[in-house]
């Protein structure tokens, strides 16, 4: 199921190539796939894409492995003092212990920079084929706080800790909210949750140099954990997991969504599953219909409904009560 992609639509993408000068070309791509045969052979290429993209006929496993190599190459070249900070944090958290380190990224809604962008998610399938609809939120996009509230993270963290027998699991929490960090730290026994800059009141100002440096440290620590829990709809934790191809889950009401897994059909990537097939509801014509919602700008967004089933192996291994793949 991870075989070479071949477009089912005769026009699955649109490409425009514009030359700025003899050595620089702008390559614009609309769609998931890129046609390498039309890719410019100039010294510099400015690539403008509207979403995730990958070369046509590339295996998804090869795509994610190559992506991980690029991330690691970039992170290997960060400032020495930043790497030293990350090394120190990892040593403090692991310190010879045999338990798991879970990276947690909770994203709080920031009215100054964010708007309602998180698509409502509904109608998951249970492992026995029955449906559940315990979250999502009507026909309008929601905020991270509405779709993935802090209580949902607390539930998952408690479950994972119980599965590991209590003291065996440690958590590193990254967030733009100091209040959320304090809540997660104070809820669990001392030494269970580690975080940086939890004394911040309000939200971190993402444009400030110190905030950018902290975000880089957070990203690198998440990438060195064993499992990543992150807000549904936010890519920060998902991309951190991609650095070392870690298992991850998008936390949300109504059941978490399992992240990328190279051993599952189409690497469990929702975009690939929607385009090339493989969703749990594929054989059900009713479930194959498009679902539409209104985003924060008032624009209607429509996409195929992709059904999910309970990931029993993930539930068993990590202790999450409700995670779907």
Backbone torsions as a table, in degrees:
resi	resn	phi	psi	omega
1	UNK	NA	-8.7	176.7
2	UNK	-100.8	21.1	-174.5
3	UNK	-68.2	174.9	-176.4
4	UNK	-56.6	137.2	179.9
5	UNK	-74.9	138.0	172.4
6	UNK	-135.6	124.2	-173.5
7	UNK	-62.8	134.5	177.3
8	UNK	-85.0	-22.2	178.0
9	UNK	-98.4	133.9	-179.3
10	UNK	-62.9	-16.5	178.4
11	UNK	-132.6	67.9	-176.1
12	UNK	-76.2	-11.8	180.0
13	UNK	-153.6	162.6	177.3
14	UNK	-128.3	134.0	-176.5
15	UNK	-123.9	135.9	174.7
16	UNK	-127.7	129.6	-179.1
17	UNK	-118.5	123.2	179.4
18	UNK	-125.9	129.2	179.1
19	UNK	-89.9	126.3	174.9
20	UNK	-84.0	-46.1	173.8
21	UNK	-153.1	-168.3	-175.1
22	UNK	-65.6	-25.2	-175.0
23	UNK	-109.9	-5.3	-175.0
24	UNK	-129.9	131.4	-179.5
25	UNK	-131.8	141.5	174.1
26	UNK	-100.9	124.3	-178.6
27	UNK	-114.5	109.5	-179.4
28	UNK	-102.3	132.3	-177.7
29	UNK	-132.6	129.2	175.4
30	UNK	-116.4	116.6	-176.9
31	UNK	126.5	174.3	-174.6
32	UNK	-79.5	-34.9	-172.5
33	UNK	-100.4	153.5	175.3
34	UNK	-122.5	133.9	178.5
35	UNK	-88.1	104.4	-177.0
36	UNK	-64.9	-24.4	-179.4
37	UNK	-66.0	-26.9	179.8
38	UNK	-98.2	3.3	-176.6
39	UNK	-70.9	135.0	-174.6
40	UNK	-63.0	144.2	176.5
41	UNK	-108.5	57.9	179.5
42	UNK	-113.0	168.6	-176.8
43	UNK	-62.0	-40.1	179.8
44	UNK	-127.4	135.1	177.4
45	UNK	-126.8	125.2	174.3
46	UNK	-97.5	111.0	-176.1
47	UNK	-96.8	122.3	176.8
48	UNK	-118.2	112.9	-178.5
49	UNK	-124.3	151.8	-176.7
50	UNK	-95.6	1.0	-178.0
51	UNK	-169.9	-171.8	169.7
52	UNK	-53.3	142.5	178.9
53	UNK	-142.8	154.0	176.6
54	UNK	-154.9	154.5	-179.0
55	UNK	-63.2	139.9	175.6
56	UNK	-59.1	138.2	178.2
57	UNK	73.2	14.8	174.0
58	UNK	-91.4	133.2	176.2
59	UNK	-64.4	139.7	-176.4
60	UNK	-65.2	-31.8	176.7
61	UNK	-63.1	-43.5	178.3
62	UNK	-64.2	-37.0	178.8
63	UNK	-61.4	-50.2	-177.0
64	UNK	-70.3	-34.6	177.4
65	UNK	-66.3	-40.6	177.9
66	UNK	-67.7	-40.5	177.6
67	UNK	-60.2	-42.9	178.9
68	UNK	-62.7	-40.0	177.9
69	UNK	-61.0	-40.9	179.9
70	UNK	-66.0	-45.0	177.6
71	UNK	-58.4	-47.3	-176.9
72	UNK	-64.9	-36.7	177.6
73	UNK	-63.6	-39.5	178.3
74	UNK	-66.9	-45.3	-176.6
75	UNK	-71.0	-25.3	176.9
76	UNK	-68.1	-15.0	-176.2
77	UNK	-110.0	15.3	175.2
78	UNK	-74.3	166.9	-176.6
79	UNK	-56.4	144.6	-177.1
80	UNK	-58.2	-41.7	-177.6
81	UNK	-67.5	-31.2	176.2
82	UNK	-68.2	-45.1	177.7
83	UNK	-60.9	-37.2	179.0
84	UNK	-65.2	-39.7	176.9
85	UNK	-61.5	-44.3	-179.1
86	UNK	-65.7	-42.5	177.5
87	UNK	-59.1	-42.3	-179.6
88	UNK	-65.3	-40.2	178.7
89	UNK	-64.4	-44.6	-179.5
90	UNK	-63.1	-40.9	179.1
91	UNK	-64.0	-39.8	178.3
92	UNK	-63.3	-40.9	-176.1
93	UNK	-75.7	-39.9	-177.1
94	UNK	-89.1	-54.9	172.6
95	UNK	45.2	39.8	179.2
96	UNK	82.4	-1.2	-180.0
97	UNK	-74.4	155.7	-179.9
98	UNK	-97.4	-7.5	-178.1
99	UNK	-73.0	172.0	-178.2
100	UNK	-85.6	150.0	172.6
101	UNK	-109.7	118.6	-179.5
102	UNK	-106.1	122.8	175.2
103	UNK	-86.4	134.5	-177.4
104	UNK	-124.5	127.5	173.3
105	UNK	-122.4	111.1	176.9
106	UNK	-105.7	121.5	179.1
107	UNK	-104.8	122.1	177.6
108	UNK	-92.8	145.7	178.7
109	UNK	-66.3	130.0	-179.5
110	UNK	-115.7	104.9	-174.8
111	UNK	-62.5	-23.0	-179.0
112	UNK	-73.2	-30.1	-174.3
113	UNK	-121.5	-21.7	-171.8
114	UNK	-106.4	163.0	168.0
115	UNK	-143.2	176.8	-176.4
116	UNK	-68.8	105.1	-176.4
117	UNK	-124.0	-9.0	-173.3
118	UNK	-85.1	117.1	-177.3
119	UNK	-64.8	138.3	175.0
120	UNK	-64.9	135.6	-177.8
121	UNK	-118.3	124.5	-175.1
122	UNK	-140.6	170.7	169.7
123	UNK	55.1	62.1	172.2
124	UNK	-82.8	157.6	176.1
125	UNK	-100.6	134.9	172.6
126	UNK	-78.5	168.6	-176.8
127	UNK	-62.9	-24.6	179.0
128	UNK	-90.1	6.5	177.9
129	UNK	92.8	-10.0	177.7
130	UNK	-76.0	157.9	-176.7
131	UNK	-96.9	151.3	171.9
132	UNK	-133.5	142.6	-179.3
133	UNK	-141.0	81.2	-172.6
134	UNK	-112.0	15.1	-179.2
135	UNK	-174.3	-170.1	179.1
136	UNK	116.1	-85.6	174.8
137	UNK	121.8	58.6	169.8
138	UNK	66.4	-148.8	-175.4
139	UNK	-103.5	14.9	180.0
140	UNK	-123.3	145.8	176.8
141	UNK	-63.7	150.9	-178.3
142	UNK	-116.3	-179.1	174.7
143	UNK	-94.1	167.6	176.5
144	UNK	-60.4	-38.6	-178.8
145	UNK	-63.4	-36.4	-178.7
146	UNK	-75.5	-41.1	-175.1
147	UNK	-86.0	-33.9	-178.7
148	UNK	-132.6	72.0	-177.8
149	UNK	-70.3	165.2	-177.7
150	UNK	-61.5	-33.9	178.9
151	UNK	-59.2	-34.3	179.1
152	UNK	-66.4	-36.3	176.3
153	UNK	-67.4	-42.6	178.9
154	UNK	-59.2	-42.2	179.0
155	UNK	-60.8	-46.7	-179.2
156	UNK	-65.6	-42.4	-178.3
157	UNK	-65.6	-39.5	176.2
158	UNK	-62.5	-43.7	-178.4
159	UNK	-63.8	-42.5	-179.8
160	UNK	-67.1	-37.5	179.5
161	UNK	-68.1	-41.5	178.2
162	UNK	-63.2	-40.2	-179.3
163	UNK	-62.5	-33.8	-178.5
164	UNK	-88.0	1.6	178.1
165	UNK	84.5	28.0	173.9
166	UNK	92.8	-100.3	-169.4
167	UNK	-71.9	-7.5	-174.3
168	UNK	-72.4	-23.6	-175.1
169	UNK	-106.2	133.2	174.6
170	UNK	-113.7	153.5	-179.9
171	UNK	-125.0	136.4	169.0
172	UNK	-109.7	123.0	-175.1
173	UNK	-106.9	123.8	171.4
174	UNK	-111.6	137.2	-179.1
175	UNK	-165.0	156.0	172.3
176	UNK	-87.9	4.4	-177.9
177	UNK	-119.5	116.1	176.1
178	UNK	-65.7	-35.1	179.5
179	UNK	-63.9	-40.5	178.7
180	UNK	-65.3	-39.7	178.0
181	UNK	-61.3	-43.7	-178.8
182	UNK	-65.5	-39.8	179.4
183	UNK	-61.8	-46.7	-178.7
184	UNK	-67.0	-37.6	178.9
185	UNK	-67.3	-43.5	-175.4
186	UNK	-74.5	-21.3	-176.0
187	UNK	-73.3	-31.1	-174.1
188	UNK	-106.0	161.2	178.8
189	UNK	-56.2	152.7	-179.9
190	UNK	-55.0	138.0	178.9
191	UNK	87.4	-1.3	-179.3
192	UNK	-87.3	-40.4	-175.9
193	UNK	-116.2	130.4	177.9
194	UNK	-119.7	140.6	177.8
195	UNK	-155.2	169.5	176.9
196	UNK	-118.6	146.5	172.3
197	UNK	59.1	42.0	-178.9
198	UNK	-82.4	-1.0	179.7
199	UNK	-86.3	-3.3	-178.8
200	UNK	-63.5	130.8	173.1
201	UNK	-89.2	138.7	-178.1
202	UNK	75.2	-151.4	-176.5
203	UNK	-105.0	149.6	177.3
204	UNK	-64.9	134.8	176.9
205	UNK	-81.6	104.4	-169.0
206	UNK	-66.4	-16.0	-178.6
207	UNK	-87.7	-8.2	-178.1
208	UNK	-81.4	141.7	-177.3
209	UNK	-55.4	-41.2	-179.7
210	UNK	-63.4	-36.4	179.2
211	UNK	-67.9	-37.6	178.3
212	UNK	-66.0	-42.5	178.7
213	UNK	-63.6	-40.8	178.0
214	UNK	-64.4	-40.3	179.7
215	UNK	-62.7	-37.6	178.3
216	UNK	-65.0	-43.4	177.5
217	UNK	-62.2	-45.7	178.0
218	UNK	-56.2	-46.8	-177.5
219	UNK	-59.8	-44.1	-176.9
220	UNK	-69.9	-36.8	178.0
221	UNK	-68.7	-43.4	176.4
222	UNK	-56.6	-40.3	-178.3
223	UNK	-67.4	-18.3	179.6
224	UNK	-99.7	4.0	-180.0
225	UNK	-80.5	-176.1	179.3
226	UNK	-99.7	-22.3	-179.4
227	UNK	-155.3	144.6	-179.5
228	UNK	-120.1	123.1	170.5
229	UNK	-100.9	128.7	-178.2
230	UNK	-147.6	160.5	-177.4
231	UNK	-62.7	131.9	175.5
232	UNK	-62.1	131.3	178.5
233	UNK	96.2	-10.8	178.7
234	UNK	-109.4	132.7	-173.7
235	UNK	-89.4	-7.8	-173.5
236	UNK	-58.7	-53.9	179.8
237	UNK	-68.3	-35.9	-179.3
238	UNK	-64.3	-41.8	179.1
239	UNK	-71.6	-33.3	175.1
240	UNK	-61.6	-40.9	177.9
241	UNK	-64.6	-29.6	-177.9
242	UNK	-68.7	-21.5	-177.1
243	UNK	-60.1	-43.1	-180.0
244	UNK	-121.5	21.0	176.8
245	UNK	54.0	48.6	-178.6
246	UNK	-81.4	152.3	170.0
247	UNK	-68.2	147.5	-177.1
248	UNK	-151.9	165.5	176.8
249	UNK	-143.7	136.7	176.9
250	UNK	-89.8	112.7	-174.9
251	UNK	-75.3	132.4	178.8
252	UNK	-160.8	156.2	171.0
253	UNK	-65.7	142.6	179.7
254	UNK	91.1	3.0	179.0
255	UNK	117.5	130.5	177.9
256	UNK	-69.9	157.5	178.1
257	UNK	-111.1	120.8	-179.8
258	UNK	-65.4	142.8	-176.1
259	UNK	-85.4	-160.4	-176.6
260	UNK	-63.2	136.4	176.8
261	UNK	-145.7	114.8	-174.8
262	UNK	-65.7	-12.3	-178.8
263	UNK	-92.5	-6.3	-179.8
264	UNK	-100.3	159.7	179.6
265	UNK	-52.1	131.8	-179.3
266	UNK	48.8	35.4	175.9
267	UNK	57.0	21.5	179.7
268	UNK	59.1	26.5	176.3
269	UNK	-85.3	121.8	-173.5
270	UNK	-62.9	-37.7	179.3
271	UNK	-63.9	-42.9	179.3
272	UNK	-67.1	-40.7	179.2
273	UNK	-63.7	-39.2	179.5
274	UNK	-65.8	-38.4	-176.1
275	UNK	-81.2	-44.4	-171.8
276	UNK	-103.8	-2.7	178.4
277	UNK	95.8	171.6	177.7
278	UNK	116.0	-4.3	177.6
279	UNK	-71.6	156.6	-176.0
280	UNK	-63.2	-23.4	-177.6
281	UNK	-100.0	17.4	-173.7
282	UNK	-57.2	-37.6	-174.3
283	UNK	-86.5	-0.3	-177.8
284	UNK	-103.2	106.1	-175.6
285	UNK	-58.9	-37.0	-179.8
286	UNK	-63.1	-42.1	-176.8
287	UNK	-76.7	-14.4	-179.0
288	UNK	-81.1	-5.5	-179.0
289	UNK	-65.6	157.3	176.5
290	UNK	-74.2	149.5	171.8
291	UNK	-118.2	143.6	-175.7
292	UNK	-125.9	150.4	175.5
293	UNK	-148.2	167.9	-180.0
294	UNK	-106.8	125.4	-178.5
295	UNK	-84.3	-176.6	-173.4
296	UNK	-67.4	-15.4	178.5
297	UNK	-94.4	-0.1	-177.6
298	UNK	89.6	3.2	-179.1
299	UNK	-84.7	136.9	176.8
300	UNK	-82.8	130.9	-180.0
301	UNK	-118.3	129.4	179.3
302	UNK	-123.7	140.9	179.7
303	UNK	-154.0	157.4	178.9
304	UNK	-63.4	144.4	176.3
305	UNK	-78.9	124.3	-178.6
306	UNK	-111.6	118.3	-177.5
307	UNK	-85.9	147.6	-179.4
308	UNK	-127.0	154.0	175.9
309	UNK	-120.1	157.2	179.7
310	UNK	-60.0	129.0	178.3
311	UNK	-84.6	87.2	-174.0
312	UNK	-60.7	-38.5	-178.8
313	UNK	-67.3	-38.1	178.8
314	UNK	-69.0	-41.0	177.4
315	UNK	-59.0	-44.5	-177.8
316	UNK	-69.0	-44.1	-174.9
317	UNK	-73.6	-39.1	-171.5
318	UNK	-109.2	-10.5	175.8
319	UNK	85.7	1.3	176.5
320	UNK	-67.2	135.4	-174.5
321	UNK	-78.6	-28.5	-172.5
322	UNK	-149.1	92.8	178.2
323	UNK	-135.5	135.9	-170.5
324	UNK	-119.7	145.7	179.6
325	UNK	-137.9	NA	NA
